[in-house]
Amino acid sequence: MDFFDIQEELKKLPDSPGVYLMHNEQDEIIYVGKAISLKNRVRQYFQSSRNKSPKILRMVSNIRWFEYILTDSELEALVLENNLIKEHQPRYNTMLKDGKTYPYIKVTIHEPYPRILFSRERKKDHARYFGPYTSSESVKNTIDLLHKLFKIRTCHRALDGTATGQRPCLNYHLGQCSAPCQGTLSREEYREQIDQALDFLEGRNYRQVEQILTERMQKAAENMDFEQAAQIRDLMFGVQKIREKQKITASNQHEDRDIIAIAAEGCDAVVQVFFVRDGQMIGRDHFRLSVGEGDSTAQVLNEFVKQFYAGTPYIPGQLLLMEPIADSRLIEKWLTERRGSKVVCQVPQKGEKARLMALAAKNAKLVLDQGREKARREEQRTLGACAEIAALLSLPEIRRMEAFDISNISGFESVGSMVVFEDGKAKRSDYRKFRIRSVTGPDDYASMREVLTRRFLHGLEEQNAGDDTALTSFSRFPDLIMMDGGRGQVNIALSVLQELKLNIPVCGMVKDDHHNTRGLYYNNIEIDIDTHSEGFRLITRIQDEAHRFAIEYHRSLRGKSQVHSVLDEIPGIGPTRRKALMKNFRSLDEIREASEEQLAEIPGMNRKAAESVYRFFHNNK
């Protein structure tokens, strides 16, 4: 951006509704806001710092220029603000961290022979939707139960009541589908089954279904068909489980409302939402938000409501809020337009609604406390462990650690592994594998020298290229190199670094006679470690990971070599067919057990080649 005179540009701001975007020196969008009057709102940021929160003060100090978009109304500005926040995720906006979508049960009542489906979207497609629900597993279990109870079809065939000429599916033979594809029942008869399923979803015929199932189970038992009786018993358990989940939470049986409470501390906040549909609490969920220093709970709640309901597919008629929010009237107007009927925001003061709000607030506080405790433990496990290791080795700081290991069997297919841990966590995107090129036989020291030389030479070449956009894991050098071994492995690493004129600390992870880590070898001294410390646990994780990664790579190469060596002996099987066989079968055993027909179906194979493979294995048993 060319020179931008903020004070001059402030004078040009229009007295109109719109959205403003604040940019920093790197041209990043750091804040998005809306205003009834852009002129008045944007100017406030650059006036006296009195009554401004620390977050706003920091943001303003980083603003280098701003832009704005005019809208016809404040409502349009609210919608545009939400879209821009979602797209750019500015660092100074309160951000909803969760991107959850909720499932529905979809009944395609517009089809001649309707189906019951799982859906993540609520579309205007003449289907009937139930939900949204908070548990995908519960929705899938319910749909499965409905299919079995009412023998609803699961196929995607277009049916018109006449037989399709295709064989019925397995569900029909299992007694779980009435097979309308065979013309076995009319549309009216099938519709009765769908109506029963709809009644079940609306909670109207649980007892009737349980009674019918009880009678079926008793009849099956009387006929000594205990397998079928057990299946019906399982269906009954499913009905009872779904019935128990329907908790009545309000006297009005047809109310849809969300109960929204918040708990906040520092830069963390949790919003708890109870979902009530048709007077029944169908579930609850919590959402984490990143908030700015000085933001009130009302401000955070205001931003949550805007961001959450901009993305959720269903909007209830009532939003019960823990406390008043600034944009409640505007939000009501916006959500009313989206819903197609009136939406109100309320703060309950007494009665059942206030009791549920208190319960939601209690849950929000519980989730917040649990999250902070989990974060504290994770920090001890990662950053705390790094600090412990740094203190042991008298290093100022350790952020990135790399560990190396060699794997081979009697020198066969020697390989090296490089694993990377940053801030105490495995960074698998930076792991690297090395196939040993210059060493023949089981010489771990020479193999390690090759691996380290290749790793750091590659890194130096990238650094010298000077192209920051092309940097890879090789370009970033570690704060500490950890060798899987003692003095010998450490000395190999130090000699490689000396040759390349690199100054990187190296320590060895020393094991005892039982192959358990006992300490670190550093600067010609073995340092004991408290085996109950987080630092020790991190060292063990790094050592185990380097070993696992090397062995897995070696095993994969060894398996491929064995397959190659055997398949090379089969007449008529060249590189192309050998590759096709390896792609379609996971092992030699699978190839050996395959029939001629299965082998012939592989792309690139023909009948003659299939016979050759089959004959090779079965004549050599």
Backbone torsions as a table, in degrees:
resi	resn	phi	psi	omega
1	MET	NA	129.6	175.2
2	ASP	-64.5	175.0	-177.2
3	PHE	-51.6	129.9	-177.8
4	PHE	-124.0	113.3	179.3
5	ASP	-88.9	101.9	-174.7
6	ILE	-59.5	-44.1	-177.1
7	GLN	-64.6	-37.4	177.4
8	GLU	-68.6	-40.3	-179.3
9	GLU	-69.1	-29.5	176.8
10	LEU	-62.3	-34.3	-179.0
11	LYS	-68.5	-22.6	-176.3
12	LYS	-90.5	-5.6	-176.1
13	LEU	-62.9	135.7	179.9
14	PRO	-81.7	154.0	176.2
15	ASP	-88.0	64.2	-173.3
16	SER	-139.6	157.7	175.1
17	PRO	-70.2	152.9	179.1
18	GLY	171.6	-170.7	-179.4
19	VAL	-122.6	138.0	178.9
20	TYR	-117.4	146.6	-178.7
21	LEU	-125.9	122.7	-179.9
22	MET	-96.1	133.0	-179.1
23	HIS	-115.2	147.8	174.7
24	ASN	-97.2	-169.6	-175.9
25	GLU	-66.3	-28.0	178.6
26	GLN	-87.7	8.9	178.6
27	ASP	70.1	18.6	174.4
28	GLU	-80.3	144.9	173.7
29	ILE	-80.6	115.5	-175.1
30	ILE	-105.4	-11.2	177.3
31	TYR	-159.7	141.7	174.5
32	VAL	-128.2	132.2	179.0
33	GLY	-141.6	166.8	177.5
34	LYS	-118.5	162.2	-179.0
35	ALA	-155.0	145.1	169.3
36	ILE	-70.5	-39.3	176.3
37	SER	-128.7	109.9	178.5
38	LEU	-59.5	-37.7	-177.9
39	LYS	-58.4	-47.9	-177.2
40	ASN	-76.2	-41.4	-173.1
41	ARG	-70.5	-49.2	-175.7
42	VAL	-66.9	-35.6	179.4
43	ARG	-61.4	-32.9	-177.0
44	GLN	-59.1	-31.0	-178.6
45	TYR	-65.1	-30.4	-171.6
46	PHE	-106.1	11.2	175.1
47	GLN	-91.9	-168.4	-177.8
48	SER	-49.2	142.4	-176.2
49	SER	-77.5	1.8	-178.8
50	ARG	-61.1	134.8	177.7
51	ASN	68.8	11.1	176.2
52	LYS	-90.2	141.4	179.0
53	SER	-73.3	158.9	177.6
54	PRO	-56.9	-35.7	-180.0
55	LYS	-63.2	-45.3	-179.1
56	ILE	-65.9	-38.9	179.0
57	LEU	-61.6	-42.4	178.3
58	ARG	-66.2	-41.9	-179.2
59	MET	-61.1	-48.0	-178.0
60	VAL	-60.6	-36.8	180.0
61	SER	-66.0	-19.5	-179.4
62	ASN	-98.5	-4.6	-177.9
63	ILE	-76.8	127.5	175.7
64	ARG	-110.8	-26.5	173.4
65	TRP	-162.9	164.1	179.2
66	PHE	-138.4	161.3	174.1
67	GLU	-138.3	168.7	-179.6
68	TYR	-148.6	158.4	179.2
69	ILE	-126.3	122.6	179.7
70	LEU	-77.0	143.9	174.6
71	THR	-130.0	165.8	-179.0
72	ASP	-79.5	-20.2	-177.3
73	SER	-154.2	166.4	176.8
74	GLU	-66.5	-31.3	178.4
75	LEU	-64.2	-43.8	176.4
76	GLU	-62.3	-37.1	179.2
77	ALA	-64.3	-39.5	179.3
78	LEU	-62.3	-44.7	-179.8
79	VAL	-64.3	-44.7	179.6
80	LEU	-64.8	-40.2	177.7
81	GLU	-58.0	-45.9	179.3
82	ASN	-59.7	-44.2	-178.8
83	ASN	-64.1	-41.7	-178.4
84	LEU	-70.0	-37.5	177.5
85	ILE	-63.6	-43.0	179.6
86	LYS	-64.1	-38.0	-177.3
87	GLU	-73.5	-44.7	-171.2
88	HIS	-100.6	-19.3	-179.0
89	GLN	44.9	62.5	-178.2
90	PRO	-63.4	144.7	-172.3
91	ARG	-68.2	-25.6	-177.2
92	TYR	-97.9	1.5	172.5
93	ASN	-86.5	146.8	170.4
94	THR	-66.1	125.7	-172.8
95	MET	-118.0	132.0	171.3
96	LEU	-77.4	117.6	-175.6
97	LYS	-77.9	-30.5	-174.9
98	ASP	-83.8	135.8	175.7
99	GLY	-115.5	53.5	-171.9
100	LYS	-83.3	147.1	169.4
101	THR	-122.9	148.7	-173.7
102	TYR	-110.3	142.4	-176.1
103	PRO	-83.9	155.5	175.8
104	TYR	-123.3	159.0	165.3
105	ILE	-100.3	121.2	-175.5
106	LYS	-109.5	126.6	176.9
107	VAL	-113.4	116.7	-173.5
108	THR	-83.1	67.4	-174.0
109	ILE	-66.5	-14.5	179.7
110	HIS	-79.4	-11.8	179.6
111	GLU	-85.1	151.3	178.0
112	PRO	-56.6	-40.1	177.8
113	TYR	-125.2	88.5	-170.8
114	PRO	-61.2	157.7	176.2
115	ARG	-121.2	162.8	176.2
116	ILE	-116.3	119.4	-169.2
117	LEU	-127.4	159.6	170.7
118	PHE	-89.7	134.2	-178.6
119	SER	-142.3	142.4	174.4
120	ARG	-96.6	-7.0	-178.0
121	GLU	-127.1	151.5	174.2
122	ARG	-111.7	103.4	-174.9
123	LYS	-102.2	162.4	174.3
124	LYS	-91.6	77.1	-174.1
125	ASP	-128.5	20.5	177.1
126	HIS	70.8	4.8	174.9
127	ALA	-82.6	166.6	177.0
128	ARG	-106.4	132.8	-175.9
129	TYR	-115.4	141.2	173.0
130	PHE	-121.4	133.4	-178.1
131	GLY	125.4	-157.8	3.7
132	PRO	-72.5	153.7	177.0
133	TYR	-108.9	160.5	-177.0
134	THR	-94.5	-12.0	-177.3
135	SER	-121.2	116.3	176.8
136	SER	-63.7	-38.3	-178.7
137	GLU	-63.3	-41.9	179.5
138	SER	-63.8	-40.5	179.1
139	VAL	-62.6	-46.1	-179.2
140	LYS	-64.1	-39.6	178.4
141	ASN	-65.2	-39.7	179.8
142	THR	-65.2	-44.6	179.3
143	ILE	-61.8	-43.3	178.7
144	ASP	-61.3	-40.7	178.5
145	LEU	-64.3	-42.8	179.8
146	LEU	-62.9	-40.6	177.5
147	HIS	-58.9	-44.5	-177.1
148	LYS	-73.9	-39.2	-177.5
149	LEU	-66.4	-47.9	-170.3
150	PHE	-110.3	8.2	174.9
151	LYS	54.4	50.5	179.7
152	ILE	-86.0	140.4	-178.4
153	ARG	-69.0	149.4	178.0
154	THR	-114.0	-6.3	-175.9
155	CYS	-78.2	169.8	-179.7
156	HIS	-108.1	17.3	-178.9
157	ARG	-69.2	144.4	174.6
158	ALA	-83.8	112.4	-173.6
159	LEU	-110.6	143.3	177.8
160	ASP	-127.4	9.3	178.0
161	GLY	104.1	-12.5	177.9
162	THR	-102.1	155.6	-179.1
163	ALA	-63.9	137.7	-177.2
164	THR	-81.6	-16.9	-175.7
165	GLY	86.9	-7.3	177.8
166	GLN	-94.2	153.7	179.8
167	ARG	-67.5	145.4	176.0
168	PRO	-67.9	155.3	-176.3
169	CYS	-79.6	177.7	-177.2
170	LEU	-62.3	-33.3	-178.8
171	ASN	-58.3	-35.6	178.8
172	TYR	-63.9	-44.7	-179.1
173	HIS	-68.7	-24.3	176.9
174	LEU	-86.4	-1.5	-179.6
175	GLY	77.2	22.1	-177.3
176	GLN	-110.5	5.9	177.4
177	CYS	-147.2	139.4	-178.7
178	SER	-82.9	-0.3	175.1
179	ALA	56.2	58.0	173.7
180	PRO	-63.7	-18.1	177.6
181	CYS	-65.1	-17.3	179.1
182	GLN	-99.2	4.3	-178.1
183	GLY	70.0	27.3	-175.5
184	THR	-76.5	-18.5	179.0
185	LEU	-149.4	155.4	-176.8
186	SER	-78.8	170.2	177.7
187	ARG	-61.3	-38.0	-178.6
188	GLU	-65.1	-41.8	-179.8
189	GLU	-66.5	-41.4	178.7
190	TYR	-67.0	-36.3	-179.3
191	ARG	-64.3	-31.7	176.4
192	GLU	-62.0	-39.5	177.6
193	GLN	-64.4	-42.1	178.5
194	ILE	-64.2	-41.6	179.9
195	ASP	-62.1	-38.0	176.7
196	GLN	-63.9	-40.0	178.4
197	ALA	-65.3	-39.5	178.2
198	LEU	-64.1	-42.9	177.3
199	ASP	-59.7	-40.2	179.6
200	PHE	-62.9	-45.0	179.9
201	LEU	-64.2	-29.3	178.0
202	GLU	-85.8	-1.2	175.5
203	GLY	79.2	23.4	-172.3
204	ARG	-99.1	-18.5	-173.1
205	ASN	-131.5	31.4	178.4
206	TYR	-58.6	-49.5	-177.0
207	ARG	-62.9	-39.8	179.6
208	GLN	-63.3	-43.8	179.5
209	VAL	-64.1	-43.1	179.2
210	GLU	-61.2	-39.8	179.6
211	GLN	-65.3	-44.6	179.0
212	ILE	-61.5	-43.8	-179.4
213	LEU	-66.1	-37.7	178.4
214	THR	-61.4	-44.2	179.1
215	GLU	-63.5	-41.5	178.6
216	ARG	-63.3	-41.6	-177.8
217	MET	-65.3	-43.6	179.6
218	GLN	-63.4	-40.5	179.5
219	LYS	-65.1	-41.8	178.8
220	ALA	-63.6	-39.0	179.8
221	ALA	-66.7	-40.6	178.4
222	GLU	-62.1	-33.8	179.5
223	ASN	-85.4	9.4	179.4
224	MET	63.9	20.0	177.4
225	ASP	-94.0	76.1	-172.2
226	PHE	-71.9	-27.1	178.0
227	GLU	-64.6	-46.1	178.9
228	GLN	-66.7	-38.0	178.3
229	ALA	-60.1	-40.4	179.2
230	ALA	-66.0	-39.4	178.1
231	GLN	-63.5	-41.8	179.5
232	ILE	-67.3	-38.5	176.5
233	ARG	-58.7	-41.8	178.2
234	ASP	-63.6	-38.3	176.3
235	LEU	-62.3	-40.3	178.7
236	MET	-62.3	-42.0	177.5
237	PHE	-60.6	-39.1	178.2
238	GLY	-63.2	-42.1	178.4
239	VAL	-62.9	-45.4	-178.5
240	GLN	-64.5	-37.0	-179.7
241	LYS	-65.1	-43.4	179.3
242	ILE	-67.0	-39.8	-179.3
243	ARG	-62.5	-40.8	-178.4
244	GLU	-65.4	-26.1	-178.2
245	LYS	-74.9	-16.8	-177.4
246	GLN	-84.5	94.5	-178.4
247	LYS	-98.7	124.3	178.1
248	ILE	-76.4	126.9	-177.0
249	THR	-122.6	1.1	-179.7
250	ALA	-153.3	155.0	-178.7
251	SER	-73.2	-31.1	178.1
252	ASN	-82.4	115.3	-173.3
253	GLN	-75.9	-4.2	-173.6
254	HIS	-122.4	21.5	-179.4
255	GLU	-89.6	137.4	170.3
256	ASP	-112.0	122.7	179.7
257	ARG	-151.3	152.9	170.4
258	ASP	-113.4	133.4	180.0
259	ILE	-106.7	118.3	-167.2
260	ILE	-122.2	117.7	178.7
261	ALA	-126.1	160.6	-175.3
262	ILE	-137.3	146.7	170.0
263	ALA	-132.2	135.3	-176.4
264	ALA	-140.3	147.5	175.7
265	GLU	-156.1	122.2	-178.0
266	GLY	62.7	-126.8	-178.8
267	CYS	-97.2	9.6	-179.3
268	ASP	-114.2	143.7	175.7
269	ALA	-146.3	147.9	175.5
270	VAL	-127.7	129.4	174.0
271	VAL	-107.5	127.6	178.4
272	GLN	-105.3	130.9	-179.9
273	VAL	-123.0	126.4	170.5
274	PHE	-98.8	129.6	-178.7
275	PHE	-102.0	118.1	178.3
276	VAL	-115.7	122.5	180.0
277	ARG	-127.4	128.2	-177.2
278	ASP	53.3	39.3	178.7
279	GLY	76.2	2.4	-178.1
280	GLN	-115.0	133.9	177.6
281	MET	-80.3	109.9	-175.5
282	ILE	-90.7	-8.6	179.1
283	GLY	160.8	-178.6	178.8
284	ARG	-147.7	162.2	178.3
285	ASP	-156.3	159.6	177.7
286	HIS	-125.5	156.2	-175.6
287	PHE	-137.1	134.6	178.8
288	ARG	-97.4	141.8	179.3
289	LEU	-130.0	146.7	170.9
290	SER	-96.4	125.6	-174.6
291	VAL	-122.2	159.5	180.0
292	GLY	-89.6	153.6	178.0
293	GLU	-60.1	129.1	178.3
294	GLY	93.2	-8.8	178.0
295	ASP	-70.9	133.0	178.1
296	SER	-79.6	162.8	177.7
297	THR	-63.4	-32.7	177.9
298	ALA	-64.6	-40.5	178.5
299	GLN	-64.8	-43.9	-179.5
300	VAL	-64.8	-42.9	179.1
301	LEU	-62.1	-39.5	178.0
302	ASN	-60.0	-44.9	-179.0
303	GLU	-70.4	-36.7	178.6
304	PHE	-61.1	-48.5	-177.2
305	VAL	-58.3	-43.0	-179.1
306	LYS	-65.5	-46.0	-176.5
307	GLN	-72.4	-40.8	-176.4
308	PHE	-68.0	-46.6	-175.4
309	TYR	-81.8	-5.6	170.6
310	ALA	-75.6	-21.7	-175.6
311	GLY	-113.3	-19.5	-176.7
312	THR	-75.5	141.1	-175.9
313	PRO	-76.8	-19.5	-177.5
314	TYR	-123.8	136.4	-179.7
315	ILE	-121.1	120.6	179.4
316	PRO	-76.7	170.8	-179.1
317	GLY	-77.2	-21.6	-178.7
318	GLN	-129.7	136.3	168.5
319	LEU	-115.0	111.1	177.0
320	LEU	-93.4	117.9	-172.8
321	LEU	-108.9	149.1	-178.8
322	MET	-66.6	-33.7	178.0
323	GLU	-152.2	161.6	-177.8
324	PRO	-62.2	147.2	176.8
325	ILE	-121.8	155.2	-171.2
326	ALA	-64.9	-38.6	-172.6
327	ASP	-100.1	25.4	-172.5
328	SER	-59.6	-43.9	-178.1
329	ARG	-67.2	-40.8	179.0
330	LEU	-67.2	-40.4	178.8
331	ILE	-64.3	-41.1	177.1
332	GLU	-57.3	-45.0	-179.2
333	LYS	-64.4	-43.5	-178.9
334	TRP	-64.2	-48.2	-177.5
335	LEU	-71.3	-30.9	175.6
336	THR	-61.6	-41.8	177.8
337	GLU	-64.8	-40.8	-179.6
338	ARG	-68.9	-40.9	-177.3
339	ARG	-75.8	-33.5	-175.9
340	GLY	90.4	0.2	174.1
341	SER	-150.6	170.1	-168.7
342	LYS	-63.8	137.1	174.0
343	VAL	-123.0	133.2	179.8
344	VAL	-124.7	146.4	174.1
345	CYS	-107.1	127.3	-177.7
346	GLN	-134.8	154.3	172.3
347	VAL	-113.9	104.2	-176.0
348	PRO	-66.9	140.1	-177.1
349	GLN	-109.4	-28.8	-176.4
350	LYS	-156.0	173.0	176.1
351	GLY	80.0	-161.9	-175.9
352	GLU	-62.0	-38.5	-179.5
353	LYS	-63.6	-41.8	178.9
354	ALA	-66.5	-35.7	178.4
355	ARG	-64.6	-43.1	178.3
356	LEU	-66.2	-35.8	177.5
357	MET	-63.7	-41.9	178.4
358	ALA	-63.0	-38.2	178.1
359	LEU	-66.1	-42.0	177.9
360	ALA	-63.2	-40.7	179.4
361	ALA	-64.6	-38.8	178.6
362	LYS	-64.0	-40.7	178.1
363	ASN	-66.5	-40.1	178.8
364	ALA	-61.3	-43.3	179.6
365	LYS	-64.8	-39.6	179.5
366	LEU	-63.0	-46.0	179.8
367	VAL	-64.1	-39.9	179.2
368	LEU	-62.5	-46.1	-179.5
369	ASP	-64.7	-41.8	179.1
370	GLN	-63.6	-40.3	179.3
371	GLY	-64.4	-40.8	-179.5
372	ARG	-68.9	-37.8	178.1
373	GLU	-67.3	-40.3	177.3
374	LYS	-63.8	-41.5	178.9
375	ALA	-64.4	-37.3	178.8
376	ARG	-64.5	-45.1	179.2
377	ARG	-64.6	-39.6	179.9
378	GLU	-66.4	-36.1	178.5
379	GLU	-67.0	-39.7	176.3
380	GLN	-63.0	-38.0	-176.2
381	ARG	-71.3	-27.1	-174.1
382	THR	-111.4	-77.9	-178.3
383	LEU	-63.4	-39.6	178.5
384	GLY	-62.8	-39.8	178.5
385	ALA	-65.3	-40.4	177.0
386	CYS	-61.0	-41.1	179.8
387	ALA	-65.2	-37.4	177.8
388	GLU	-63.0	-45.0	-180.0
389	ILE	-65.0	-41.6	178.3
390	ALA	-60.3	-41.4	179.6
391	ALA	-66.3	-39.7	178.2
392	LEU	-59.3	-39.4	-175.4
393	LEU	-96.2	3.2	-179.0
394	SER	58.3	40.3	176.4
395	LEU	-101.0	146.5	-177.7
396	PRO	-64.5	-38.6	-177.3
397	GLU	-163.6	146.3	173.5
398	ILE	-129.1	118.3	175.9
399	ARG	-111.8	-45.6	-176.8
400	ARG	-117.8	128.9	176.6
401	MET	-124.6	140.0	176.3
402	GLU	-123.1	135.2	178.5
403	ALA	-123.4	145.2	-175.6
404	PHE	-126.6	147.9	178.2
405	ASP	-150.1	156.1	178.4
406	ILE	-119.2	141.7	177.0
407	SER	-135.0	134.4	173.8
408	ASN	-163.5	166.4	172.3
409	ILE	-124.1	106.2	-177.5
410	SER	53.5	37.4	177.9
411	GLY	82.4	-0.2	-177.8
412	PHE	-77.6	125.1	176.7
413	GLU	48.1	59.3	178.2
414	SER	-65.3	135.1	179.8
415	VAL	-135.9	157.8	175.8
416	GLY	-122.9	152.5	177.9
417	SER	-126.2	147.5	174.2
418	MET	-129.2	117.0	175.8
419	VAL	-112.4	150.9	-174.1
420	VAL	-126.5	133.1	172.9
421	PHE	-121.8	128.0	176.0
422	GLU	-119.4	128.6	-177.7
423	ASP	53.1	34.9	175.3
424	GLY	84.2	4.1	-178.7
425	LYS	-120.1	143.1	177.8
426	ALA	-63.7	131.3	176.6
427	LYS	-112.1	85.3	-170.5
428	ARG	-66.9	-23.3	178.6
429	SER	-66.0	-19.3	-179.4
430	ASP	-100.7	0.5	176.4
431	TYR	-63.2	148.0	177.9
432	ARG	-139.7	148.9	178.3
433	LYS	-113.4	146.7	178.1
434	PHE	-130.9	126.6	173.5
435	ARG	-95.8	118.5	-173.0
436	ILE	-65.3	128.0	-175.4
437	ARG	-106.0	-36.0	-167.0
438	SER	-101.6	-0.9	-173.6
439	VAL	-116.7	132.4	175.1
440	THR	-111.9	130.2	179.3
441	GLY	91.2	176.9	-173.8
442	PRO	-83.4	72.1	178.7
443	ASP	-114.0	90.0	-175.2
444	ASP	-64.2	-36.9	-178.7
445	TYR	-65.1	-46.0	179.1
446	ALA	-65.9	-38.2	178.1
447	SER	-63.6	-42.0	178.8
448	MET	-65.7	-37.5	177.8
449	ARG	-61.0	-42.8	179.2
450	GLU	-63.2	-44.4	-178.0
451	VAL	-61.6	-48.8	-177.8
452	LEU	-65.7	-40.4	179.3
453	THR	-62.2	-46.3	179.7
454	ARG	-64.1	-41.3	-178.2
455	ARG	-61.7	-49.0	-173.8
456	PHE	-82.0	-28.9	173.1
457	LEU	-62.5	-43.6	177.8
458	HIS	-59.6	-43.2	-180.0
459	GLY	-64.6	-42.4	178.9
460	LEU	-63.5	-39.2	179.0
461	GLU	-62.2	-41.7	179.6
462	GLU	-68.2	-41.2	179.1
463	GLN	-64.4	-40.3	-180.0
464	ASN	-69.7	-24.5	177.7
465	ALA	-65.3	-26.6	174.5
466	GLY	72.3	13.1	-179.9
467	ASP	-100.2	98.7	-176.5
468	ASP	-61.6	-28.1	-177.0
469	THR	-72.2	-17.5	-176.3
470	ALA	-101.4	9.5	-176.9
471	LEU	-65.9	139.4	178.1
472	THR	-125.2	-169.4	179.4
473	SER	-63.2	-26.3	178.8
474	PHE	-70.1	-29.0	-175.4
475	SER	-72.0	-29.7	-177.6
476	ARG	-91.4	114.1	-178.4
477	PHE	-84.9	149.9	-176.5
478	PRO	-79.4	161.1	171.6
479	ASP	-82.5	-19.3	179.8
480	LEU	-154.5	133.7	173.7
481	ILE	-101.5	130.5	-178.9
482	MET	-115.9	118.1	-178.1
483	MET	-97.9	142.1	179.7
484	ASP	-82.9	76.6	-177.8
485	GLY	158.4	-172.4	-175.6
486	GLY	-105.0	-132.7	-171.3
487	ARG	-55.5	-46.0	-175.5
488	GLY	-60.7	-49.0	-179.1
489	GLN	-66.0	-38.6	179.6
490	VAL	-64.0	-42.5	-179.0
491	ASN	-65.7	-35.3	176.1
492	ILE	-60.6	-47.0	-178.9
493	ALA	-63.1	-44.0	-178.9
494	LEU	-63.1	-37.9	-179.6
495	SER	-67.9	-38.7	177.3
496	VAL	-63.6	-45.2	-179.9
497	LEU	-63.9	-38.1	178.8
498	GLN	-64.5	-42.1	178.6
499	GLU	-62.0	-35.3	-178.0
500	LEU	-92.0	2.7	178.6
501	LYS	59.5	45.5	177.7
502	LEU	-113.6	141.3	-179.9
503	ASN	-115.3	89.8	-179.4
504	ILE	-129.0	128.4	179.0
505	PRO	-61.0	141.6	179.5
506	VAL	-130.1	132.3	173.5
507	CYS	-133.0	155.8	178.2
508	GLY	-105.1	143.8	176.8
509	MET	-96.4	100.2	-170.2
510	VAL	-86.9	136.1	179.0
511	LYS	-110.2	156.1	176.9
512	ASP	-89.4	-170.8	-177.1
513	ASP	-65.9	-18.4	179.4
514	HIS	-97.7	13.7	177.4
515	HIS	66.6	25.7	175.3
516	ASN	-104.6	142.7	179.6
517	THR	-62.5	131.7	-179.2
518	ARG	-119.8	-21.3	-178.8
519	GLY	-179.0	-174.7	178.6
520	LEU	-115.6	139.2	175.8
521	TYR	-103.1	115.8	-173.8
522	TYR	-147.6	130.0	-179.5
523	ASN	53.9	45.0	177.3
524	ASN	64.7	19.4	179.1
525	ILE	-130.6	138.0	173.0
526	GLU	-90.1	123.1	-175.9
527	ILE	-104.1	125.2	177.0
528	ASP	-73.7	149.8	179.5
529	ILE	-126.2	141.7	172.9
530	ASP	-66.3	114.3	-174.5
531	THR	-69.2	-8.3	177.5
532	HIS	-100.7	3.0	-176.3
533	SER	-86.2	158.7	176.8
534	GLU	-67.5	-31.7	177.2
535	GLY	-61.6	-43.6	178.3
536	PHE	-63.2	-42.5	-179.8
537	ARG	-63.3	-38.1	178.6
538	LEU	-66.3	-43.2	178.4
539	ILE	-58.9	-43.2	179.1
540	THR	-62.7	-41.4	178.9
541	ARG	-63.4	-41.6	-179.6
542	ILE	-64.7	-44.7	-179.1
543	GLN	-63.8	-45.2	179.5
544	ASP	-64.0	-38.4	-178.3
545	GLU	-68.2	-42.0	178.2
546	ALA	-62.0	-41.2	179.7
547	HIS	-66.2	-46.3	-179.3
548	ARG	-61.1	-44.7	-176.0
549	PHE	-64.5	-41.0	179.1
550	ALA	-67.0	-43.7	-178.4
551	ILE	-65.1	-42.2	179.7
552	GLU	-61.5	-41.1	179.4
553	TYR	-66.4	-42.9	-179.7
554	HIS	-64.5	-40.7	-179.5
555	ARG	-63.4	-40.5	-179.4
556	SER	-65.3	-41.5	179.0
557	LEU	-68.1	-39.4	-178.8
558	ARG	-64.2	-42.7	179.3
559	GLY	-62.8	-43.1	179.8
560	LYS	-64.7	-38.3	-179.7
561	SER	-65.8	-40.7	179.8
562	GLN	-64.9	-43.3	178.8
563	VAL	-62.9	-45.0	179.0
564	HIS	-56.9	-48.1	-172.8
565	SER	-64.5	-35.6	179.1
566	VAL	-74.9	-46.8	-176.7
567	LEU	-65.5	-26.8	178.3
568	ASP	-62.8	-22.8	-176.7
569	GLU	-85.0	-9.1	-175.1
570	ILE	-84.2	124.8	178.8
571	PRO	-61.3	136.7	176.3
572	GLY	84.2	1.6	-179.8
573	ILE	-110.0	102.8	178.1
574	GLY	-96.1	-169.6	-176.5
575	PRO	-57.9	-39.5	-176.7
576	THR	-67.2	-48.3	179.9
577	ARG	-69.3	-34.8	177.2
578	ARG	-61.5	-42.3	178.7
579	LYS	-64.4	-40.0	179.6
580	ALA	-63.9	-41.3	178.6
581	LEU	-64.8	-42.7	-179.6
582	MET	-67.1	-29.5	-179.7
583	LYS	-74.5	-33.3	-173.3
584	ASN	-97.9	-14.1	177.5
585	PHE	-126.6	139.9	-174.7
586	ARG	-81.3	-19.3	-176.3
587	SER	-154.7	169.1	175.3
588	LEU	-63.3	-34.6	179.7
589	ASP	-61.6	-40.3	179.0
590	GLU	-65.4	-39.7	177.7
591	ILE	-64.8	-42.1	-178.7
592	ARG	-63.3	-37.0	-176.3
593	GLU	-84.7	-9.9	-177.7
594	ALA	-72.2	147.3	176.1
595	SER	-81.5	167.9	176.7
596	GLU	-60.4	-39.0	-179.2
597	GLU	-63.0	-43.5	179.3
598	GLN	-64.7	-40.0	179.3
599	LEU	-66.2	-37.9	-178.0
600	ALA	-69.1	-22.7	-179.1
601	GLU	-78.9	-11.5	179.7
602	ILE	-68.8	133.0	177.9
603	PRO	-55.6	132.5	179.5
604	GLY	94.2	-14.3	178.7
605	MET	-95.0	154.2	171.0
606	ASN	-128.2	-178.8	-175.6
607	ARG	-61.1	-40.8	-177.6
608	LYS	-65.9	-43.5	179.7
609	ALA	-66.4	-38.9	178.3
610	ALA	-62.9	-42.4	178.3
611	GLU	-62.4	-39.0	-178.9
612	SER	-63.6	-42.7	179.5
613	VAL	-66.8	-46.1	-178.2
614	TYR	-61.7	-44.6	-178.4
615	ARG	-65.1	-38.3	-178.5
616	PHE	-59.5	-46.4	-177.6
617	PHE	-76.5	-36.9	-173.7
618	HIS	-86.3	-14.9	173.5
619	ASN	-89.9	-6.7	-176.6
620	ASN	-117.6	22.5	179.3
621	LYS	-71.8	NA	NA
